Amino acid sequence: MVALKSRAIREGAINALDFGADPTGVLDSTSALQAAINALSDQSNAFVALGSVVKDNAQLFIPPGIYKITSELVWPAGFGDTISGAGVWNTKLRWAGAAGGHMLRMRNCRDVRLEGLCFDSGGVAIASAIYLQTDDTATDLYISTQNDFYRVMILGQASAVVGILIDNAVGATDNGDDLHVFDRVLIYDCTESCWKSSTGEQKDAVFRDCIMAGAPRCIYTTGQGGSFKWYGGFVYNITTAIFHHDSPGDPVIMQGLDAENVARLVLWDGETGNSGPVTIQSCRIATDGLHADGNLCVFGTQGPFDIRGNTFGQGTYAIPFIKFLTSNQGYAKIECNAFDSRGADVDSPIRVIVGSVLTFEGSNNYRPTDGSAPLAMAFTDF
């Protein structure tokens, strides 16, 4: 896994100040920033045709400062371009408009980079800070939204509904190859989810060393799910689930996640058909605030499942369970995990609902409530 690197500010980069943007935050910079974004799109001269791709790799730089925006900024059909600030603590876009809007709409952007910027909701109930929209249709398949987000911060201020939203335009079918890479992205305090994929099909999302906190969910899909890969990072104060998928359909990987005070790690309760493999490895999940039913992981997917080398529990609540729903069928390797029991003891923290068809392999330990040495744990089907 190779992390993204910052793109240096190139000679000839477009500067937002040249279009009248005010870095003091006093004046409304919406029109100036939009003019700068339009100039970026004009400079790129993106052209896509069957078998032929030309892109310019233009760059827009937003210098240090606080920039007040009162209406939606639109990045139209960017191709190979970059919008960059001077770092998340130095360049901030602050919303001062009405509730229900989006701060930045990235419409049909392909192979672009957004980096070094902070999006601040200003305490207003915006729909999202960043809205990735595609207009793919059955006859327009070339749109390939392969975009990078590097060192971006979103401050929801307990008001923004979603930090990053991926959705289709009305009538679009999203036939493109959606690949979005989120590297060291920080999202805080949203009322529904830090990141959300809505209608259509999200093909592939990669999260590396991200921090998400203060929301019901970190990752939430309500349309047809795709492949999700999470590496490293930290999550805390999540009240519903870190990963909540109505319909995950492709491989899901979680490695090296450190989580504190979360209700659930996984809630996948909408899948009844085929689904890809699930891998959860080398994660530490502390469950203060565990959901009342005690189920840390709820799987409605068919797997196979590879859950190894994790620590679950370490809270003041009952031992966390991994629960497999009736739609499950396949193979589960659950091995070398530590389940920490500080509540009621049970025979096994693996719950298999009657009607599931699963073959298990592996051995795990759990610690009883009296603090005695960990006990070997075998699987119990019930």
C-alpha positions in Angstrom: 0.0 0.0 0.0 1.5 3.3 -1.2 0.2 6.5 0.5 -0.6 9.6 -1.5 1.9 12.4 -1.5 1.2 16.2 -1.7 1.4 17.8 -5.1 3.7 20.7 -5.0 2.3 24.1 -6.0 3.4 24.4 -9.6 4.6 27.5 -11.4 1.6 28.9 -13.3 -1.0 27.5 -10.8 -4.2 29.5 -10.7 -4.3 31.6 -7.4 -7.8 32.2 -5.9 -6.7 35.6 -4.6 -6.3 36.8 -8.2 -10.1 36.4 -8.6 -10.9 38.5 -5.5 -11.2 35.8 -2.8 -11.0 37.3 0.6 -8.7 35.4 3.1 -9.9 37.4 6.1 -13.4 35.8 6.1 -15.1 39.1 6.1 -16.3 39.4 2.5 -18.2 36.8 0.6 -15.7 34.8 -1.5 -18.3 32.6 -3.2 -18.2 34.3 -6.6 -14.4 34.7 -6.6 -13.8 31.0 -5.8 -16.3 29.9 -8.4 -14.6 32.0 -11.0 -11.3 30.5 -10.0 -12.7 27.0 -10.3 -14.2 27.8 -13.7 -10.8 29.1 -14.8 -9.3 25.8 -13.7 -11.9 23.8 -15.7 -11.3 26.0 -18.8 -7.6 25.6 -18.5 -7.7 21.8 -18.3 -9.4 21.5 -21.7 -10.4 17.9 -20.9 -11.3 15.8 -23.8 -12.5 12.2 -23.7 -13.2 10.1 -26.7 -13.2 6.4 -27.3 -9.5 5.3 -27.2 -8.3 8.8 -26.6 -7.7 10.8 -23.4 -6.1 14.2 -23.1 -5.8 16.0 -19.8 -3.9 19.1 -18.7 -3.3 18.6 -15.0 -4.1 22.2 -14.1 -4.0 23.4 -10.5 -5.9 25.9 -8.4 -4.2 27.1 -5.2 -6.2 28.7 -2.3 -3.7 30.4 0.0 -3.9 30.5 3.8 -7.0 32.1 5.2 -10.7 31.8 6.0 -13.0 32.1 3.0 -16.7 32.7 3.6 -19.0 31.0 1.1 -22.8 31.5 1.0 -23.8 29.2 -1.8 -22.7 26.0 -3.5 -19.4 25.9 -5.3 -19.4 23.6 -8.4 -16.4 21.9 -9.9 -17.6 20.9 -13.3 -16.1 18.0 -15.2 -12.6 18.4 -13.8 -10.1 16.0 -15.4 -6.7 15.5 -14.0 -6.8 18.8 -12.1 -6.0 19.7 -8.5 -7.6 22.1 -6.0 -5.3 22.6 -3.1 -4.9 24.7 0.0 -2.1 25.4 2.4 -3.1 22.6 4.8 -6.2 21.8 6.8 -5.2 24.2 9.6 -4.3 27.0 7.3 -6.9 27.1 4.5 -10.5 27.0 5.6 -13.8 27.3 3.6 -16.5 28.4 6.1 -20.2 28.1 5.2 -22.4 31.2 5.9 -25.3 30.3 3.7 -28.7 28.6 4.2 -29.3 25.1 5.6 -29.7 22.2 3.2 -27.0 23.1 0.7 -23.6 21.5 -0.3 -20.4 23.4 0.1 -18.6 21.9 -3.0 -20.3 19.8 -5.7 -17.8 17.8 -7.7 -19.8 17.0 -10.9 -18.4 14.4 -13.2 -14.9 15.0 -12.0 -12.3 12.4 -13.1 -8.8 11.8 -11.9 -8.8 15.0 -9.8 -7.2 15.7 -6.5 -8.5 17.8 -3.5 -6.0 18.4 -0.8 -4.9 20.6 2.1 -8.4 22.2 2.7 -10.7 22.4 5.7 -14.5 22.6 5.1 -16.4 24.1 8.1 -20.2 24.0 8.2 -20.3 27.1 10.3 -22.8 25.4 12.6 -25.4 25.2 9.8 -27.3 22.1 8.8 -25.8 21.7 5.4 -26.6 18.5 3.4 -22.9 17.8 2.9 -19.5 19.5 2.7 -18.4 17.6 -0.4 -20.9 16.2 -2.9 -19.5 13.8 -5.6 -22.1 13.6 -8.4 -22.0 11.6 -11.5 -24.3 11.8 -14.6 -23.5 8.4 -16.0 -26.2 6.8 -18.1 -26.5 3.6 -20.1 -25.4 5.3 -23.2 -22.7 7.5 -21.6 -20.3 5.1 -20.0 -16.9 6.9 -20.2 -17.2 8.8 -16.9 -14.6 7.2 -14.6 -14.6 9.1 -11.3 -11.2 8.1 -10.0 -10.4 10.8 -7.6 -8.0 11.4 -4.7 -8.7 13.3 -1.4 -5.6 14.0 0.6 -5.3 15.7 4.0 -8.8 17.2 3.8 -10.7 18.0 7.0 -14.5 18.5 7.5 -15.9 20.1 10.6 -19.6 19.2 10.8 -20.1 21.2 14.0 -22.9 18.7 15.0 -24.9 20.3 12.3 -23.8 19.0 8.9 -25.9 15.9 7.8 -23.1 14.2 5.9 -19.4 15.0 5.5 -18.8 13.5 2.0 -21.8 12.4 -0.1 -21.6 10.2 -3.3 -24.8 10.2 -5.3 -26.1 10.1 -8.9 -27.9 12.8 -10.8 -31.5 12.3 -11.5 -31.8 9.6 -14.3 -28.1 8.6 -14.0 -27.3 4.9 -13.7 -23.7 5.2 -12.6 -22.0 2.9 -15.0 -18.6 4.4 -14.5 -15.7 3.0 -12.6 -16.0 4.8 -9.3 -12.7 4.7 -7.4 -12.2 7.3 -4.7 -9.1 7.3 -2.4 -9.4 9.1 0.9 -5.9 9.5 2.5 -5.6 11.1 6.0 -9.1 12.6 5.7 -10.6 13.9 9.0 -14.4 14.2 9.4 -16.0 15.3 12.6 -19.5 15.7 14.1 -22.1 15.0 11.4 -25.7 14.2 12.3 -26.2 11.2 9.9 -22.8 9.9 8.7 -19.3 11.1 8.1 -19.3 9.5 4.6 -22.3 8.2 2.6 -22.9 6.6 -0.7 -26.6 7.0 -1.7 -28.5 5.8 -4.8 -26.7 3.9 -7.5 -23.6 1.8 -7.1 -20.4 2.9 -5.4 -17.7 0.7 -7.0 -14.6 1.1 -4.9 -13.5 3.3 -2.0 -10.2 3.2 -0.2 -9.6 4.9 3.2 -6.1 5.2 4.6 -5.2 6.6 8.0 -8.4 8.5 8.2 -10.0 9.9 11.4 -13.8 10.0 11.8 -15.7 10.9 15.0 -18.8 12.2 16.5 -21.5 10.7 14.3 -24.0 7.9 14.1 -22.0 6.2 11.3 -18.6 6.5 9.7 -19.4 4.7 6.4 -23.0 4.4 5.3 -24.4 3.0 2.0 -28.0 3.0 1.1 -27.7 2.0 -2.5 -25.9 -0.9 -4.0 -22.6 -1.2 -2.2 -19.2 -1.8 -3.7 -15.8 -2.6 -2.5 -14.6 -0.8 0.7 -11.0 -1.0 2.0 -10.0 0.7 5.3 -6.4 0.7 6.4 -5.2 2.1 9.8 -6.8 5.3 11.1 -8.8 6.1 14.3 -12.6 6.2 15.0 -14.4 7.3 18.1 -17.8 8.3 19.5 -19.9 6.4 16.9 -23.5 5.7 18.1 -24.9 3.3 15.4 -22.0 1.6 13.5 -18.6 2.3 12.0 -19.7 0.5 8.8 -23.4 0.4 8.0 -24.2 -1.1 4.7 -27.7 -1.8 3.4 -26.3 -3.8 0.5 -22.6 -4.5 0.3 -21.8 -6.4 -2.8 -18.0 -6.6 -3.3 -15.0 -7.3 -1.1 -14.7 -5.4 2.2 -11.4 -5.1 4.0 -10.6 -3.6 7.4 -7.0 -3.7 8.7 -5.4 -1.9 11.6 -8.4 0.1 12.6 -8.3 1.6 16.1 -11.8 2.4 17.5 -12.9 3.8 20.8 -16.4 4.2 22.3 -18.3 2.7 19.3 -21.8 1.1 19.3 -21.0 -1.4 16.5 -18.2 -2.2 14.2 -20.4 -3.6 11.4 -24.1 -3.4 10.7 -24.8 -5.1 7.3 -28.5 -5.9 7.5 -29.8 -5.4 4.0 -28.0 -8.0 1.9 -29.9 -11.2 0.9 -28.1 -12.0 -2.4 -24.5 -12.6 -3.3 -21.7 -10.6 -1.6 -18.0 -10.5 -1.6 -15.5 -11.7 1.0 -15.1 -9.9 4.3 -11.7 -9.4 6.0 -11.2 -7.9 9.4 -7.7 -8.1 10.7 -5.5 -6.5 13.4 -8.1 -4.1 14.7 -8.8 -2.9 18.2 -12.4 -2.1 18.9 -13.2 -0.7 22.3 -17.0 -1.0 23.0 -17.9 1.5 25.7 -21.3 2.5 24.5 -21.9 -0.9 22.8 -25.4 -1.3 21.3 -27.9 -2.6 23.8 -28.3 -6.0 22.1 -24.6 -6.6 22.5 -23.9 -7.3 18.9 -20.7 -5.7 17.8 -20.9 -7.1 14.3 -24.1 -8.0 12.5 -23.5 -9.8 9.1 -26.2 -10.3 6.6 -23.6 -10.9 3.9 -22.7 -14.3 2.5 -19.0 -14.0 3.0 -16.6 -15.8 3.2 -15.4 -14.2 6.4 -11.8 -13.9 7.6 -11.7 -12.3 11.1 -8.3 -12.7 12.7 -6.0 -11.1 15.2 -8.4 -8.5 16.6 -9.3 -7.3 20.1 -13.0 -6.8 20.7 -14.4 -5.4 23.9 -12.4 -3.7 26.6 -15.5 -1.9 27.8 -17.8 -2.0 30.7 -20.6 -3.7 28.8 -21.5 -7.3 28.2 -19.2 -9.4 26.0 -19.6 -8.3 22.3 -21.0 -10.8 19.9 -20.5 -11.4 16.2 -24.0 -12.2 14.8 -24.7 -14.0 11.5 -28.1 -13.6 10.1 -30.3 -16.1 8.3 -29.1 -15.1 4.9 -25.5 -16.2 5.6 -24.0 -19.1 3.9 -20.4 -19.9 3.3 -17.2 -20.2 5.3 -15.9 -18.2 8.3 -12.4 -18.2 9.6 -12.5 -16.5 13.0 -9.1 -17.0 14.7 -6.7 -15.5 17.3 -9.2 -12.9 18.4 -9.6 -11.7 22.0 -13.1 -11.1 23.2 -13.1 -9.1 26.5 -16.0 -9.9 28.8 -16.8 -7.3 31.5 -20.5 -8.0 31.6 -22.5 -11.3 31.6 -20.6 -14.5 30.7 -21.8 -16.6 27.9 -20.7 -19.8 26.2 -19.4 -18.1 23.1 -19.4 -14.6 21.6 -20.2 -16.0 18.1 -24.0 -16.1 17.4 -25.2 -18.0 14.5 -28.9 -17.6 13.9 -30.9 -20.7 13.1 -31.1 -21.0 9.3 -27.6 -19.8 8.6 -25.3 -22.2 6.8 -21.7 -21.5 7.8 -18.6 -23.6 8.3 -16.3 -22.3 11.1 -12.6 -22.7 11.6 -10.3 -21.2 14.3 -9.8 -20.7 18.0 -10.2 -17.5 20.1 -10.1 -16.4 23.7 -12.4 -14.4 25.9 -11.9 -12.9 29.4 -14.6 -13.6 32.0 -16.2 -10.9 34.1 -14.2 -11.8 37.3 -11.0 -10.8 35.6 -9.5 -14.3 35.6 -7.3 -15.6 32.9 -8.7 -15.7 29.3 -10.5 -18.9 28.4 -10.3 -20.8 25.2 -13.5 -20.4 23.3 -15.2 -22.8 20.9 -18.0 -21.9 18.5 -21.5 -22.3 19.6 -24.3 -22.5 17.1 -27.7 -21.3 18.3 
